[in-house]
Amino acid sequence: MIVIRDLSVSYGSTRHGRFAVRGVSFSFGTGISFGLSGQSGSGKSTVLHSIAGLIGHWEGTIEIDEQLQYRKRKPTFYRHVQLLFQDSNSALHPRHMVETSLAEPAIIHNLEDVDLRVGAALENVGLEDNIRYRYPHQLSGGQRQRVALARALILEPKVLLLDEPTAGLDMLAQAGIIKLLNDLRHRNNLSYLLVSHDIAVITELCDWVGIMQSGHLVDVQRTARLLAGVNGLAPYTQKLVDAASSYISSHAGTKSSVL
């Protein structure tokens, strides 16, 4: 279970600094996918990066599987929680073969059977084993994102933090990544915290969505409610839904079982 209470992040001094995130609270259980959506600069990625341990100057409470998290994380944290970056190139060294990039986290954490783990990780994300001998520039955008996902999964984490996982991909590659992420979550009982400005992606991948605006969490809804076109949404939530109305209308009822 992930519990976030009164999370605030500011840049500069507490008195004179600018708050990027202020008083954000939400929680969700094991095996659930929770999305954060909102316009660029709304604070959603700042929340994600604070939970991932990339930002140290936060206040509030971050709790994962009943373990309080502090600004400096223990190495064991990264066995259980992994971040998939928006840009897959951030996770893949351009001069390292895929095999080296995948093996690195397993070696750092002193895991055995590294070669077997690399092969299993590639299979897990739907890639052929010979991909391990290629460099990032030899892969398509969708393949690079799958490799980055394999790198995150090689430690067998319980929680994946997903930062705009379909950004920059063509429609076919996006559909493939969305299907893969859904399959992996249900197969491995993973918990996802996913950030996307695209409410359509959120409705495909998440059970719940939190709407961020100007550093505040202004609404939390089941994504099934968005797909069902119910009334009574917060004004800003309705604005985001209206912007993706054609997509949402075509998928109405697909998550009615969780209403």
Secondary structure, 3 states (H helix, E strand, C coil): CEEEEEEEEEECCCCCCEEEEEEEEEEECCCCEEEEECCCCCCHHHHHHHHHCCCCCEEEEEEECCEECCCCCCCCHHHHEEEECCCHHHCCCCCCCHHHHHHHHHHHCCCCCHHHHHHHHHHHCCCCHHHHHCCHHHCCHHHHHHHHHHHHHCCCCCEEEEECCCCCCCHHHHHHHHHHHHHHHHHHCCEEEEECCCHHHHHHHCCEEEEEECCEEEEEEEHHHHHHCCCCCCHHHHHHHHHCHHHHHHCCCCCHHHC
